[in-house]
């Protein structure tokens, strides 16, 4: 794994160095609809399969809008971006949303193939964990395919417990009490 150098600026965005690339981690905003749509569209077939259980799924514009318009308490999302010339390009997202229990959130983390294994997913997850703690969320869960070894490695590195999903033996449920 590439060493990450972290610092902050006055806007509370986090700037990290992943290899020789400058990466910004920041909360998603309603202005990010275009870069979020491009990020989701450009994910590899494997990443789409691991995240959506389908290799050709395209998120609807209403789903993209929902991802970009969060309330910062019941739902939260951070994105990782890089500069490409004058444009910002999204390379990752970490998010959580309320599921069925008021003090529990389901989280997800996705990083584009080209930027995996550089610590970006863990940085996104750590931002979510800290934000959840600040907002008195008691538990985070992560539901993944058993075959998704990258997420298993991430969950284990975060200290999450795991069980096989009792409703679907092809899935594992990772959890963390905060």
Helices and strands as residue ranges (DSSP letters): E 4-8, E 14-18, E 21-27, G 30-32, H 33-42, H 45-52, H 61-68, E 76-84, E 87-98, E 104-111, G 113-115, H 120-134, E 139-145, H 149-157, E 161-164, E 171-177
